[in-house]
Amino acid sequence: MRKLYSLLAGLVLLAAHTVLAQPTVKEAPKGFDQPKAGIATGRLDSISYPSATVGTVREALVYTPPGYFRGKKYPVLYLLHGIGGDEKEWLKGGRPQVILDNLYAEGKLKPMLVVMPNGRALKDDRAVGNIYSPEKVAGFANFEKDLLNDLIPFVEKKYKVLKDRENRAIAGLSMGGGQSLNFGLSNLDKFAWVGGFSSAPNTKKPEALVPDPEKARKLLKLLWISCGDNDGLVSISQRTHDYLYEHRVPHIYYLEAGGHDFKVWKNGLYMFSQFLFKPVDAAKLPTYTVLGTPAATNVRNAKYPQILPDNRVVFRLKAPAAQQVQVDLARKYDMQKDSSGFWTVTTDTISRGLHYYSLLIDGLAVADPASDTFYGMGRMASGIEIPNRDGEFYALKDVPHGDIRVKQFYSNVTNSWRQAYIYAPPGYDASPAEKYPVLYLLHGGGEDESGWAKQGKADLILDNLLAEKKAKPMLVVMMDGNMGGPGGLAGFSESTLQAFERELKQTVIPLVESNFRVAPGANNRALAGLSMGGLQTLYAGARNTDMFSSLGVFSSGFFANNAKLSDPQYAFMKTNNATINQNLKHLWLSMGGPEDIAYANNKIMRAKFDELGIKYAYSEYPGGHTWPVWRHDLYLFAPLLFR
């Protein structure tokens, strides 16, 4: 008997372990929604409950699982319909009882009740007439009271169910998806499991849905956001995901091929239900999706490259005649060809920010026709923007925006036509009497005057700072620091740096001050740059502290092998250290952490500055020699200026 008891106990534990496992597949298999012979089935009942909220008796459907036993208590999923449906919409379009029966037969579900109510909390709650009328839409919002105060108490009185928040879930499709997010996330004391399938525009904005991310992280067992990639409402799900990602709220963002239909919603129920009322491994949540999100750097309507929730990238290209295709993105990835001539590959997780890349088609490096191109690497190259949780400061927001103007001019220094990008702050044209200070902002090696405007998002950074009153309104002049010659390390030579200084003083500053309303004097000028531009800032800025009150040096420093007092730059700074210290309000140095390729040079330079008595401030922001670092540098440096 003891052996039999031990065997039975072991089988029970094994079964429990199987039931409690997270899903191992990422989408429903064929036939998941078709009835299967010879399996146990659940039961559907229609219930009527008194609603004090509406002032009438209302209807709902309740699914009880196979083997339902009234002596046992069960968790509950409240499953909501769309704007044109009622409590029977899921039954008619999705056959949830079949999906759930099949999952139970495979041992993939924790036994639960599923309640399908009418989410239109009106006395006449039929889906007739103008379903989009203000009265009908208001009925969906009013259902929150009916759900919390009438339906849930009725279910918990009539059925043996677990009444704590950890055993209560809410999910829905379309309008019901919006209700589920609105009600579930607003009542985390009532729901620990929340799912929105193709959530409709009734969904609150993310900052209203999750005003306290820390509380959501603590209380939510699972937050599920899913949508079809061809659904016109995918932007609602995308904005919610973006906010949750930025604020580090664990969730599943599940995209699949499809539109606004039951194909997507049935798959959502199939996947979501398998997670419910079990332990959840939050680290694995970003892997549960079929498709990724088209990159923000894609050209209009291009679906690939796609970025998965864990920042792996999926590339797809049609090149039926090619013999070999690779993606060169930090390293080379071999793409695989299918029978239709499409080549596909999924990368490793890619670090945040902008990355240049190329397609290698039979050995030839070409730009990806589906991606925006940037002047980087000394040529036009494709670029892909990887989401950055800390990138809120350069996000496009509903604030007053300045604009970037392109000014062409002839340079007597280079004997060629040149151009500069100039950011004018919001209100520049509307205030003709006002004069503005100027920040001259320099790009890095292999880039040009468009770098800070396109890759650097300088305009958005300044717009957001100005909207928060963290910076003074200013013009930002982004000039071309390429002075001709062979490029490479030769671009850092003394003669090239001298040519840059002449270009800045003799051409660019006079051009700006004769074409824009500029406040005069050194107190109203600043100079900053990244990498090569940082070296140019050091060279020209230190020699002209009578023209600039602040210098910003991002990811740069004099070459370590030149760290001798006989070096012309250090010799100049030794002779003029008192003037430099007196004239400069800010000599601000920053690095992208020890992984920044200029870190060693900068460290040696700082030691030399200490030896020479040069005053400076120093900042580090992790990320290496990359645009997220330099965007953050501008975000910190700009508020210091012209105070």
C-alpha positions as CSV (number, residue, x, y, z in Angstrom):
1,M,0.0,0.0,0.0
2,R,2.8,2.4,0.9
3,K,4.5,1.7,-2.5
4,L,1.3,2.3,-4.3
5,Y,0.8,5.6,-2.3
6,S,4.3,6.7,-3.2
7,L,3.8,5.8,-6.8
8,L,0.5,7.8,-7.0
9,A,2.1,10.7,-5.2
10,G,4.9,10.7,-7.7
11,L,2.5,10.7,-10.6
12,V,0.6,13.6,-9.1
13,L,3.7,15.6,-8.6
14,L,4.8,14.8,-12.2
15,A,1.4,15.9,-13.5
16,A,1.6,19.1,-11.4
17,H,5.0,19.8,-12.7
18,T,3.8,19.3,-16.3
19,V,0.8,21.6,-15.8
20,L,2.9,24.3,-14.1
21,A,5.4,24.6,-16.9
22,Q,5.4,27.7,-19.1
23,P,4.5,27.3,-22.8
24,T,7.3,25.8,-24.9
25,V,5.8,26.9,-28.3
26,K,5.4,30.4,-29.5
27,E,2.2,30.0,-31.5
28,A,-0.8,27.6,-31.8
29,P,-0.3,24.4,-33.8
30,K,-2.6,23.5,-36.7
31,G,-6.0,22.2,-35.4
32,F,-5.7,23.8,-32.0
33,D,-9.2,25.2,-32.4
34,Q,-10.8,22.0,-33.8
35,P,-12.8,19.5,-31.7
36,K,-11.0,16.3,-30.9
37,A,-12.7,13.0,-30.3
38,G,-12.2,11.0,-27.1
39,I,-11.2,13.9,-24.8
40,A,-12.9,15.2,-21.7
41,T,-14.8,18.5,-22.3
42,G,-15.7,21.4,-20.2
43,R,-19.2,22.9,-19.8
44,L,-20.8,26.2,-20.9
45,D,-23.5,27.7,-18.8
46,S,-25.5,30.8,-19.1
47,I,-26.0,32.8,-15.9
48,S,-28.1,35.8,-15.0
49,Y,-26.9,38.2,-12.3
50,P,-28.5,41.4,-10.8
51,S,-26.5,44.5,-11.7
52,A,-27.0,47.4,-9.3
53,T,-24.7,49.4,-11.6
54,V,-27.0,49.1,-14.6
55,G,-30.3,48.6,-12.7
56,T,-31.2,45.4,-14.5
57,V,-30.5,41.6,-14.7
58,R,-27.6,40.9,-17.0
59,E,-26.3,37.8,-18.9
60,A,-22.9,36.1,-19.0
61,L,-21.5,32.7,-20.0
62,V,-19.4,30.6,-17.7
63,Y,-17.0,27.8,-18.9
64,T,-16.1,25.2,-16.3
65,P,-13.2,22.9,-17.0
66,P,-13.3,19.2,-17.6
67,G,-13.6,17.4,-14.3
68,Y,-15.0,20.4,-12.6
69,F,-15.6,19.6,-9.0
70,R,-17.8,21.8,-6.8
71,G,-15.8,20.8,-3.7
72,K,-12.6,22.5,-5.2
73,K,-11.9,26.2,-5.6
74,Y,-10.8,27.5,-8.9
75,P,-9.1,30.6,-10.3
76,V,-11.1,32.7,-12.8
77,L,-10.4,34.4,-16.1
78,Y,-12.8,37.1,-17.2
79,L,-12.8,37.2,-21.0
80,L,-14.2,40.2,-22.8
81,H,-15.6,40.8,-26.3
82,G,-15.2,43.6,-28.9
83,I,-17.3,46.7,-29.6
84,G,-19.7,44.9,-32.0
85,G,-20.2,41.8,-29.9
86,D,-21.8,40.6,-26.7
87,E,-21.3,37.8,-24.2
88,K,-21.6,35.3,-27.1
89,E,-19.0,36.8,-29.4
90,W,-16.1,34.6,-28.2
91,L,-18.4,31.6,-28.5
92,K,-19.4,32.3,-32.0
93,G,-16.1,33.5,-33.5
94,G,-13.4,31.9,-31.3
95,R,-14.8,28.7,-29.9
96,P,-12.9,29.2,-26.7
97,Q,-14.3,26.0,-25.1
98,V,-12.7,23.9,-27.9
99,I,-9.3,25.6,-27.5
100,L,-9.4,25.2,-23.8
101,D,-10.6,21.6,-23.9
102,N,-7.7,20.7,-26.2
103,L,-5.2,22.4,-23.9
104,Y,-6.6,20.5,-20.9
105,A,-6.3,17.3,-22.8
106,E,-2.6,18.0,-23.4
107,G,-2.1,18.9,-19.7
108,K,-1.1,22.5,-20.5
109,L,-3.7,24.5,-18.5
110,K,-4.2,25.1,-14.8
111,P,-7.9,24.3,-14.2
112,M,-9.9,27.6,-14.2
113,L,-13.3,29.1,-14.8
114,V,-13.7,31.4,-17.7
115,V,-16.5,34.0,-17.5
116,M,-17.6,35.8,-20.7
117,P,-19.8,38.8,-19.8
118,N,-21.5,41.5,-21.8
119,G,-19.1,44.4,-21.6
120,R,-21.7,47.0,-22.6
121,A,-23.1,48.1,-19.3
122,L,-26.4,49.5,-20.5
123,K,-30.0,48.4,-19.8
124,D,-30.3,47.7,-23.6
125,D,-26.9,46.0,-24.0
126,R,-27.6,44.5,-27.4
127,A,-25.1,45.2,-30.2
128,V,-27.7,47.0,-32.4
129,G,-28.0,50.5,-33.8
130,N,-25.0,52.8,-33.9
131,I,-22.5,50.7,-31.8
132,Y,-20.1,53.7,-31.9
133,S,-22.5,56.2,-30.4
134,P,-21.2,58.1,-27.3
135,E,-23.8,56.3,-25.2
136,K,-22.7,52.8,-26.3
137,V,-19.0,53.6,-25.9
138,A,-19.7,55.1,-22.4
139,G,-21.4,51.8,-21.5
140,F,-18.1,50.0,-22.1
141,A,-16.3,52.3,-19.7
142,N,-19.1,51.9,-17.1
143,F,-18.7,48.1,-17.2
144,E,-15.7,48.5,-14.8
145,K,-18.2,49.2,-12.0
146,D,-20.5,46.4,-13.1
147,L,-17.6,44.0,-13.3
148,L,-16.1,44.9,-9.9
149,N,-19.3,45.5,-7.9
150,D,-21.8,43.1,-9.4
151,L,-20.4,40.4,-11.7
152,I,-17.4,39.3,-9.7
153,P,-19.2,39.1,-6.3
154,F,-22.0,37.1,-8.0
155,V,-19.5,34.6,-9.6
156,E,-17.7,34.2,-6.3
157,K,-21.0,33.5,-4.5
158,K,-22.4,31.1,-7.0
159,Y,-19.2,29.1,-7.8
160,K,-16.4,27.7,-5.7
161,V,-13.6,30.1,-6.7
162,L,-10.5,31.5,-5.3
163,K,-11.1,35.1,-4.4
164,D,-7.6,36.6,-4.1
165,R,-6.1,38.8,-6.8
166,E,-3.4,36.2,-7.7
167,N,-6.2,33.9,-8.8
168,R,-8.1,36.4,-10.9
169,A,-7.3,37.3,-14.6
170,I,-8.8,39.6,-17.2
171,A,-8.3,39.6,-20.9
172,G,-10.2,40.7,-24.0
173,L,-10.2,41.4,-27.7
174,S,-10.3,44.9,-29.4
175,M,-12.6,47.0,-27.3
176,G,-12.5,44.3,-24.6
177,G,-8.7,44.4,-24.9
178,G,-8.8,48.1,-24.0
179,Q,-11.2,47.4,-21.1
180,S,-8.9,44.6,-19.8
181,L,-5.9,46.9,-19.8
182,N,-7.8,49.8,-18.4
183,F,-9.6,47.9,-15.7
184,G,-6.9,45.3,-14.9
185,L,-4.0,47.8,-14.6
186,S,-6.2,50.3,-12.6
187,N,-7.2,47.6,-10.2
188,L,-4.0,45.6,-9.4
189,D,-5.5,44.8,-6.0
190,K,-8.1,42.8,-7.9
191,F,-6.2,41.3,-10.9
192,A,-2.7,39.9,-11.1
193,W,-3.0,38.7,-14.7
194,V,-3.9,41.1,-17.5
195,G,-4.1,40.5,-21.3
196,G,-5.0,42.8,-24.2
197,F,-5.5,41.3,-27.6
198,S,-5.5,43.9,-30.4
199,S,-6.5,46.6,-27.9
200,A,-8.7,49.3,-29.3
201,P,-8.4,53.1,-29.1
202,N,-10.4,53.1,-25.8
203,T,-7.1,52.0,-24.2
204,K,-5.8,54.6,-22.0
205,K,-2.4,56.2,-22.8
206,P,0.5,54.2,-21.2
207,E,1.3,56.8,-18.6
208,A,-2.3,56.6,-17.4
209,L,-2.4,52.8,-17.6
210,V,0.8,52.4,-15.5
211,P,1.4,55.6,-13.6
212,D,3.5,53.7,-11.0
213,P,5.8,51.2,-12.9
214,E,7.4,50.1,-9.6
215,K,4.0,49.0,-8.3
216,A,3.2,47.2,-11.5
217,R,6.5,45.4,-11.4
218,K,5.7,44.2,-7.9
219,L,2.0,43.2,-8.3
220,L,1.7,41.9,-11.9
221,K,2.1,38.2,-12.4
222,L,1.8,38.6,-16.2
223,L,0.9,41.5,-18.6
224,W,0.2,40.3,-22.1
225,I,0.0,42.7,-25.1
226,S,-0.7,41.1,-28.6
227,C,-1.7,42.2,-32.0
228,G,-1.6,41.3,-35.7
229,D,1.1,43.0,-37.8
230,N,-1.5,44.2,-40.4
231,D,-4.0,45.5,-37.8
232,G,-4.7,49.2,-38.2
233,L,-4.7,49.4,-34.4
234,V,-1.2,48.0,-33.9
235,S,0.1,51.4,-32.9
236,I,-2.0,51.2,-29.7
237,S,-0.2,48.0,-28.6
238,Q,3.1,49.4,-29.8
239,R,2.9,52.5,-27.7
240,T,2.0,50.5,-24.6
241,H,4.9,48.1,-25.2
242,D,7.3,51.0,-25.7
243,Y,6.3,52.6,-22.4
244,L,6.5,49.3,-20.5
245,Y,9.9,48.5,-22.1
246,E,11.2,52.0,-21.1
247,H,10.0,51.7,-17.6
248,R,11.2,48.1,-17.2
249,V,7.8,46.5,-16.5
250,P,8.0,42.8,-17.4
251,H,5.5,41.8,-20.1
252,I,4.9,39.9,-23.3
253,Y,4.6,41.8,-26.5
254,Y,3.3,39.3,-29.0
255,L,3.1,40.2,-32.7
256,E,2.0,37.8,-35.4
257,A,1.0,37.9,-39.0
258,G,-2.7,38.9,-39.2
259,G,-5.2,41.6,-39.0
260,H,-8.0,42.6,-36.6
261,D,-9.7,39.2,-36.5
262,F,-10.3,36.0,-34.6
263,K,-7.3,34.3,-36.2
264,V,-5.2,36.6,-34.0
265,W,-7.5,36.6,-31.0
266,K,-7.8,32.8,-30.8
267,N,-4.0,32.5,-30.9
268,G,-3.8,35.1,-28.2
269,L,-6.2,33.1,-26.0
270,Y,-4.2,29.9,-26.8
271,M,-0.9,31.4,-25.7
272,F,-2.1,33.6,-22.8
273,S,-4.2,30.9,-21.1
274,Q,-1.2,28.6,-20.8
275,F,0.6,31.2,-18.6
276,L,-2.2,31.7,-16.1
277,F,-2.0,30.9,-12.5
278,K,1.5,29.3,-12.7
279,P,5.0,30.5,-11.8
280,V,6.3,32.9,-14.5
281,D,9.9,33.3,-15.5
282,A,10.1,37.0,-16.3
283,A,13.5,36.6,-18.0
284,K,11.9,34.5,-20.8
285,L,8.9,36.8,-21.5
286,P,10.7,38.8,-24.3
287,T,11.1,35.5,-26.3
288,Y,7.4,34.9,-26.7
289,T,6.5,36.4,-30.1
290,V,6.2,35.3,-33.7
291,L,7.2,38.6,-35.3
292,G,9.2,41.6,-34.3
293,T,8.5,45.3,-34.6
294,P,9.6,47.1,-37.8
295,A,12.6,49.3,-36.8
296,A,12.0,53.0,-36.4
297,T,14.8,53.5,-39.1
298,N,12.9,51.5,-41.7
299,V,11.7,53.3,-44.8
300,R,8.0,53.8,-45.2
301,N,5.9,50.6,-45.1
302,A,9.0,48.3,-44.9
303,K,8.3,45.4,-42.5
304,Y,11.9,44.4,-42.1
305,P,14.3,44.7,-40.4
306,Q,12.3,43.8,-37.3
307,I,13.4,44.2,-33.7
308,L,12.3,41.4,-31.3
309,P,11.4,42.4,-27.7
310,D,14.8,41.2,-26.5
311,N,16.5,43.4,-29.2
312,R,17.5,40.6,-31.5
313,V,17.0,41.7,-35.1
314,V,15.3,39.8,-37.9
315,F,16.5,40.7,-41.4
316,R,14.6,39.5,-44.5
317,L,15.6,40.3,-48.2
318,K,14.4,39.0,-51.5
319,A,17.4,38.2,-53.8
320,P,16.5,35.0,-55.7
321,A,19.6,35.1,-57.9
322,A,22.1,35.7,-55.1
323,Q,24.4,32.8,-54.1
324,Q,25.4,34.2,-50.7
325,V,23.9,37.0,-48.6
326,Q,25.2,38.2,-45.2
327,V,24.4,41.1,-42.8
328,D,27.4,43.0,-41.6
329,L,26.2,44.4,-38.2
330,A,29.0,44.4,-35.7
331,R,29.8,40.9,-37.0
332,K,28.8,39.1,-40.2
333,Y,25.6,36.9,-40.1
334,D,24.9,34.4,-42.8
335,M,21.4,34.6,-44.1
336,Q,19.4,31.5,-45.2
337,K,17.5,31.3,-48.4
338,D,14.0,29.8,-48.8
339,S,12.3,28.4,-51.9
340,S,10.7,31.8,-52.7
341,G,14.1,33.6,-52.9
342,F,13.8,35.3,-49.5
343,W,16.9,35.4,-47.3
344,T,16.4,35.6,-43.5
345,V,18.5,35.7,-40.4
346,T,18.0,36.5,-36.7
347,T,20.9,38.2,-35.0
348,D,22.1,38.1,-31.4
349,T,20.8,40.7,-29.1
350,I,22.1,44.1,-30.3
351,S,23.1,46.9,-28.0
352,R,20.9,50.1,-27.8
353,G,21.1,53.0,-30.1
354,L,22.0,53.5,-33.8
355,H,24.2,50.9,-35.6
356,Y,25.5,51.2,-39.1
357,Y,25.3,48.0,-41.2
358,S,25.6,46.7,-44.7
359,L,24.2,43.8,-46.8
360,L,26.9,41.7,-48.4
361,I,25.4,40.2,-51.6
362,D,27.9,37.8,-53.1
363,G,30.6,39.8,-51.4
364,L,29.4,43.2,-52.5
365,A,28.6,45.6,-49.7
366,V,25.3,47.5,-50.4
367,A,22.8,49.5,-48.4
368,D,19.6,47.8,-47.3
369,P,16.8,49.3,-49.5
370,A,14.4,48.8,-46.6
371,S,16.4,51.0,-44.2
372,D,17.2,54.7,-43.9
373,T,20.8,55.6,-44.8
374,F,23.2,57.7,-42.9
375,Y,26.6,59.2,-43.7
376,G,28.8,57.1,-41.4
377,M,31.9,54.9,-41.8
378,G,33.0,57.5,-44.4
379,R,30.2,56.6,-46.8
380,M,26.4,56.2,-46.9
381,A,25.4,53.2,-44.9
382,S,22.2,51.6,-43.7
383,G,21.4,52.3,-40.0
384,I,19.1,50.6,-37.5
385,E,17.9,52.2,-34.3
386,I,17.7,49.7,-31.4
387,P,15.3,50.7,-28.6
388,N,17.0,52.3,-25.6
389,R,15.2,52.2,-22.2
390,D,17.0,55.3,-21.2
391,G,16.2,57.2,-24.4
392,E,13.1,59.1,-23.2
393,F,15.0,62.4,-23.4
394,Y,15.3,62.2,-27.2
395,A,11.9,60.7,-27.8
396,L,9.5,62.6,-30.1
397,K,7.0,64.2,-27.8
398,D,4.0,66.6,-27.9
399,V,6.1,69.7,-27.1
400,P,6.9,72.8,-29.1
401,H,9.5,71.9,-31.8
402,G,12.3,73.9,-33.3
403,D,13.5,73.2,-36.8
404,I,16.7,72.4,-38.6
405,R,17.7,74.6,-41.5
406,V,20.4,73.9,-44.1
407,K,22.7,76.7,-45.0
408,Q,25.0,76.4,-48.0
409,F,28.1,78.6,-48.3
410,Y,31.4,78.8,-50.2
411,S,34.5,78.3,-48.1
412,N,37.7,80.1,-48.9
413,V,39.5,77.8,-46.5
414,T,38.6,74.6,-48.4
415,N,37.9,76.4,-51.8
416,S,34.7,74.4,-52.0
417,W,30.9,74.7,-51.5
418,R,30.0,73.5,-48.0
419,Q,26.8,73.4,-45.9
420,A,25.9,73.5,-42.2
421,Y,22.8,72.3,-40.4
422,I,21.4,74.9,-38.0
423,Y,18.8,74.2,-35.3
424,A,16.6,77.1,-34.5
425,P,14.6,76.7,-31.2
426,P,10.8,76.9,-31.0
427,G,9.6,80.5,-31.3
428,Y,12.7,81.7,-33.2
429,D,10.7,83.2,-36.1
430,A,7.9,84.5,-33.8
431,S,10.3,86.6,-31.7
432,P,12.2,88.8,-34.3
433,A,13.7,91.0,-31.6
434,E,15.3,88.2,-29.6
435,K,19.0,87.3,-30.1
436,Y,20.2,83.8,-29.2
437,P,23.4,82.2,-28.0
438,V,25.1,79.6,-30.2
439,L,26.4,76.1,-29.6
440,Y,28.8,74.9,-32.4
441,L,28.4,71.1,-32.4
442,L,30.9,68.8,-34.2
443,H,30.5,65.3,-35.5
444,G,33.0,62.4,-35.4
445,G,35.3,60.8,-37.9
446,G,33.6,59.2,-40.9
447,E,30.5,61.3,-40.4
448,D,29.5,64.8,-41.6
449,E,27.4,67.8,-40.7
450,S,24.2,65.7,-40.9
451,G,25.4,63.4,-38.0
452,W,24.1,65.3,-35.1
453,A,20.9,66.2,-37.0
454,K,20.1,62.6,-38.1
455,Q,22.0,60.1,-35.9
456,G,22.3,62.4,-32.9
457,K,18.7,63.6,-32.7
458,A,20.0,67.0,-31.4
459,D,16.8,68.8,-32.3
460,L,14.6,66.4,-30.2
461,I,17.0,66.6,-27.3
462,L,16.9,70.4,-27.3
463,D,13.1,70.5,-27.9
464,N,12.6,68.3,-24.8
465,L,15.1,70.2,-22.6
466,L,13.5,73.5,-23.6
467,A,10.0,72.2,-22.9
468,E,11.1,71.2,-19.4
469,K,12.9,74.6,-19.0
470,K,16.1,72.8,-18.4
471,A,18.1,74.7,-21.0
472,K,18.2,78.2,-22.4
473,P,16.9,78.7,-26.0
474,M,19.9,78.5,-28.3
475,L,20.9,78.1,-31.9
476,V,22.9,74.9,-32.6
477,V,25.3,75.0,-35.6
478,M,26.3,71.6,-36.9
479,M,29.2,72.2,-39.3
480,D,31.2,69.9,-41.5
481,G,34.5,69.0,-39.8
482,N,35.9,67.1,-42.7
483,M,38.8,69.3,-44.0
484,G,39.8,67.2,-47.1
485,G,43.0,65.3,-47.3
486,P,43.4,61.5,-47.0
487,G,41.1,61.1,-43.9
488,G,41.8,58.5,-41.3
489,L,44.4,59.4,-38.7
490,A,45.7,62.0,-41.1
491,G,42.5,63.9,-40.4
492,F,43.8,64.5,-36.8
493,S,47.1,66.1,-37.9
494,E,48.2,69.5,-36.8
495,S,47.7,71.0,-40.3
496,T,44.2,69.6,-40.5
497,L,43.3,70.9,-37.1
498,Q,44.6,74.3,-38.0
499,A,42.5,74.2,-41.2
500,F,39.4,73.4,-39.1
501,E,40.2,76.4,-36.8
502,R,40.4,78.7,-39.7
503,E,37.1,77.3,-41.2
504,L,35.3,77.9,-37.9
505,K,36.6,81.4,-37.3
506,Q,36.9,82.8,-40.8
507,T,33.8,81.2,-42.5
508,V,31.3,79.5,-40.2
509,I,31.0,81.9,-37.3
510,P,30.7,85.0,-39.7
511,L,28.2,83.1,-41.8
512,V,26.0,82.3,-38.8
513,E,26.3,85.8,-37.2
514,S,25.4,87.5,-40.5
515,N,22.4,85.3,-41.2
516,F,20.8,84.6,-37.8
517,R,19.9,86.7,-34.8
518,V,22.9,85.9,-32.6
519,A,23.8,87.3,-29.2
520,P,27.4,88.7,-29.4
521,G,30.4,87.8,-27.3
522,A,32.2,84.8,-25.9
523,N,29.6,84.4,-23.2
524,N,27.1,83.5,-25.9
525,R,29.2,80.9,-27.8
526,A,30.0,77.3,-26.9
527,L,31.9,74.6,-28.8
528,A,31.5,70.9,-28.4
529,G,32.1,67.7,-30.4
530,L,32.4,63.9,-30.3
531,S,35.4,61.8,-31.1
532,M,37.2,63.7,-33.9
533,G,35.0,66.7,-33.2
534,G,36.1,66.5,-29.6
535,L,39.7,66.8,-30.7
536,Q,38.8,69.7,-32.9
537,T,37.0,71.3,-29.9
538,L,40.1,70.8,-27.7
539,Y,42.4,72.3,-30.3
540,A,40.4,75.3,-31.5
541,G,38.6,75.9,-28.2
542,A,41.7,76.1,-26.0
543,R,43.3,78.5,-28.4
544,N,40.3,80.8,-28.6
545,T,38.9,81.1,-25.1
546,D,38.3,84.7,-25.9
547,M,35.6,83.5,-28.3
548,F,34.0,80.6,-26.4
549,S,32.9,80.4,-22.8
550,S,32.3,76.6,-22.7
551,L,33.8,73.6,-24.3
552,G,32.4,70.1,-24.4
553,V,34.6,67.1,-25.3
554,F,32.7,63.8,-25.8
555,S,34.6,60.5,-26.2
556,S,37.9,62.2,-27.2
557,G,41.3,63.2,-26.0
558,F,44.7,64.0,-27.3
559,F,46.6,60.9,-28.4
560,A,48.4,59.1,-25.6
561,N,51.7,59.0,-27.4
562,N,51.6,62.8,-27.6
563,A,51.3,63.3,-23.8
564,K,54.5,65.3,-23.5
565,L,54.9,68.9,-22.5
566,S,56.8,69.4,-25.7
567,D,53.6,68.5,-27.7
568,P,52.3,71.8,-29.2
569,Q,48.9,71.5,-27.6
570,Y,50.1,70.8,-24.1
571,A,52.9,73.4,-24.5
572,F,50.2,76.0,-25.4
573,M,48.0,75.0,-22.5
574,K,50.9,75.2,-20.1
575,T,51.7,78.7,-21.2
576,N,48.1,79.8,-21.2
577,N,46.6,77.8,-18.3
578,A,45.6,80.9,-16.3
579,T,43.8,82.4,-19.3
580,I,42.0,79.2,-20.1
581,N,40.9,78.7,-16.5
582,Q,39.7,82.3,-16.3
583,N,37.9,82.5,-19.6
584,L,36.1,79.1,-19.6
585,K,33.0,78.6,-17.5
586,H,33.0,74.9,-18.5
587,L,35.6,72.6,-19.8
588,W,33.4,69.5,-19.8
589,L,34.9,66.1,-20.6
590,S,32.9,62.9,-20.9
591,M,33.5,59.2,-21.8
592,G,31.4,56.2,-22.6
593,G,32.9,54.2,-19.8
594,P,36.0,52.0,-20.0
595,E,34.8,50.3,-23.2
596,D,35.0,53.7,-25.0
597,I,37.9,53.4,-27.6
598,A,39.1,56.9,-26.5
599,Y,39.0,56.0,-22.8
600,A,42.8,55.6,-22.4
601,N,43.7,58.7,-24.3
602,N,41.2,60.8,-22.2
603,K,42.5,59.3,-18.9
604,I,46.1,60.2,-19.8
605,M,45.0,63.7,-21.0
606,R,43.1,64.3,-17.7
607,A,46.2,63.4,-15.7
608,K,48.2,65.9,-17.9
609,F,45.5,68.6,-17.3
610,D,45.9,68.0,-13.6
611,E,49.6,68.4,-13.9
612,L,49.1,71.6,-15.8
613,G,46.5,73.0,-13.5
614,I,43.8,73.0,-16.1
615,K,40.3,73.0,-14.5
616,Y,37.7,70.6,-16.0
617,A,34.6,68.6,-15.1
618,Y,34.4,64.9,-16.0
619,S,31.4,62.6,-16.6
620,E,30.9,58.9,-17.6
621,Y,27.9,57.3,-19.2
622,P,28.2,53.6,-20.1
623,G,27.9,52.5,-23.7
624,G,31.2,52.9,-25.3
625,H,32.0,54.9,-28.4
626,T,28.3,55.1,-29.5
627,W,25.5,57.5,-30.3
628,P,23.5,56.8,-27.1
629,V,26.5,58.1,-25.1
630,W,26.9,61.2,-27.2
631,R,23.1,62.0,-27.2
632,H,23.3,61.7,-23.4
633,D,26.4,64.0,-23.4
634,L,24.4,66.7,-25.2
635,Y,21.5,66.2,-22.8
636,L,23.8,66.9,-19.9
637,F,26.0,69.6,-21.5
638,A,23.3,71.8,-23.0
639,P,21.7,72.8,-19.7
640,L,25.0,74.1,-18.4
641,L,25.3,76.7,-21.2
642,F,24.7,80.4,-21.2
643,R,23.6,80.6,-17.6
